[in-house]
């Protein structure tokens, strides 16, 4: 069996469907217990365009591979998504100009894709998706001549190798062994190969549809008017039940209230929590009613009318047609941030374009590219402010030809803010980059969130819902209350003269001020403390300490 363009199209669509169907299972393999832009979601979103746009493709294998690579390049989210996009970019380069390919060509393409992915990661870690890809490609190259025209046989062999390597990842990465899990990204790659093999065997993976929502076509946001949205606020929350309501079947009154509050209602009554989703005209009323049954663990309210207006306008601006704004000044900044207060700080410091993103929402390469192009400057400095967004930002920067783009490796909001404070408009680009990098190392980044799931992390048993204190993005404290966690974080700071406390979504000003006093008690009266309503989701507090 030789692989032509239509067959390649079909196996990639099958792989994308398989990945989307398995994304939740892949997410559950994430060892890190902090709420995160999970691996399964990132990989699935990276391949989302394949599922919607590729079915109409007609052409050679080289043309199809190039189209797939471009889709993934622009849609890549998170480190795993970037690695996946680079793998398919390697395939496209090997298949360039080919009407069809045989097994040895596919093996060489795998090797080329893996090499590209390894080059993009500064410090590759064994026991991750990169390892699964590498061993798979090496074995495919070594055994390719035995298959020649048997593409199905080669890919089935590659799948077996990938599965075997995945099972060994806990022995390569201690954190996986502690949690008794295999690598999530590696599992995603195995799922992709499995989807490809299934298609070649005449059983392509179909997308699992839910609630009748079709994913084959993109929605036409201009097909209806904004005013047609009767219940404009998409309201979601998780309620930690009071003792009276612990157990199942004790919140039926709340269930009935939610059903009558709007439409698209989803109500999940678990033993200790209630999860609510509803489109309503009065989110405050829904949240107030929910508070009668316990405390709010998470809250998210989005204005769908505003979202629709934005999507309807953006639908007319295809990425390919978005022209770069001509330079109007020497320097410009693109920053990734989330939360009204934190975004306002970056704006005040001079950020031209803000890309909304963070732990639970990784922007795509296209999102970053659009922001860079819209920045009217000769030199654009990009601050990802998250380790999982750095590779996406780097990939976007490489697509820009008419501006000099520098991506700083800022891995937290405090680092990004300190970098911008160090900027000197009169300095040359190289000097500014050096000074901003030094400034990032001069600030300590701390944060507080909750455990998204039960986990064994770094030898510690963590229960879902416990409070996690992080120092430089590493879990250092596990407590049952936010107050205890704040005190422990403060006790770990030494020789600190200035602290900024950003409090997040759902945290009251009174609590934030109380916690600032805890910091003052521990650090001493000489420490200057600033309290800012950051409005960031997921993280109760983000702390910058100098």
Secondary structure, DSSP 4 states (H G I P E B T S, - for coil): --EEHHHHHHHHHHHHHHHHHHHHHHHTT----B----HHHHHHHHTHHHHHHGGG--S-HHHHHHHHHHHHHHH-BHHHHHHHHHHHHHHHHHHTT-SEE-HHHHHHHHHHHHHHHHHH-TT--TTSHHHHHHHHHHHHHHHGGGTTT-HHHHHHHHHHHHHHHHHHHHHH-HHHHHHT---HHHHHHHHHHHHHHHHHTT-PPPP---TT---SS---TTSS-GGG-SS-EEEEEEEEEPGGG-SSSS-HHHHHHHHHSEEEEEEEE-SSEEEEEEEES-HHHHHHHHHTTEEEEEEEEEEHHHHHHHHHHHTTS-GGG-PPPPP-EEEEEEEEE-SHHHHHHHHHTT-SEEEE-BTTBPPBHHHHHHHHHHS-EEEEEEE--STTTHHHHHHHHTT--SSEEEEE---SHHHHHHHHHT--TTS-HHHHHHHHHHHHHTSEEEEEEEBSS-EEETTEEE-TT-EEEEETTEEEEEESSHHHHHHHHHHT--S--EEEEEE-TT--HHHHHHHHHHHHHHH-TTSEEEEEE---SS-SEEEEE-
